Amino acid sequence: MEVAIDYFSVFGGLDVHIDITKPIEELIEIHILDEYKSLRNIISDFTQGENLLHAILSGLAQGDRRTNSAFKRAKVSFNEGMDCIDDLRQSGILSLESSYHHLKKSNNYEDVSDKLHFTSPFLRFWFAFVSPLFQGIKEGNYEEFFTNFHNKIADFRGVVFERLCHEFVRKSFEEDKIYELGRYWDDKYEIDMVGKTRGDKVIAGVCKYNNAKIKTSELNKLKATCEEVGIDVDIYLVFAKRGFSSELKSLKSESVKLFTCKSLKVLIEV
């Protein structure tokens, strides 16, 4: 599943056959970089070739996905940026997400900017890695691209892993179905996953896609954040790429659930 996630984070949504036995760099060169001109023309159909839209999409793909951050990167006003976002949402490139502040005990909601998600991993990959370096790529010089790719791909994959974890939770809670699921953020804190079941149980989760085993400190950090922002949690979920420490495994219970990449196989089962 790790290999599948790594390749999906690049090629998900791109209509090509991917042989995951081959190095991902080789496949990127064959299916994306060498096909830059034809792919650019396809993507330009969505953006009408407007430089402003490309700037905003690159800002979203390389930043924290908040609207305000992307508009600052693109050097556009909020109103102008939101007009562009409306066009991009209608074209099917983006979806909009708001912070789940309503799960807080207090009605004191902070005014924070929404986040935007690309509807396919490939589109996000394109605007994070390809579009900003188009000059060299279209001339057949891929050195700068691959340097940037190797430096930043780990964090990039983490966002894809988080979204897959959300889909897993929606599908796997069978006895007490998920009623709502999203994320929480404000100017100080972020929680990868918050939601509620139909049985009125509040869940909160953390998703870590790195090579280290997750320790109890990560769970404690999640609990402290939820307490600080005022969300009463019934079930904590911890997702990890490479598993957990022995101490954290010993805490596994009905209120603390642990999952690895292997757990996500349910997403590809027919």
ABEGO torsion letter per residue (X at the ends): XAAAAAAAAAABGBBBBBBAABBAAAAAAAAAAAAAAAAAAAAAAAAGGBAAAAAAAAAAAABAGBAAAAAAAAGBBAAAAAAAAAAAAAAGABBBBBBBAAABABABBBBBBBBBBBABAAAAAAAAAAAAAAAAAAAGBAAAAAAAAAAAAAAAAAAAAAAAAAAAAAAABAABBBABBBBBBBAABBBABBBBBAAGBBBBBBBBBBABBBBAAAAAAAAAAAAAAGBBBABBBBBBAAEBBAAAAAABBAABBBBBAAAAAAAABX
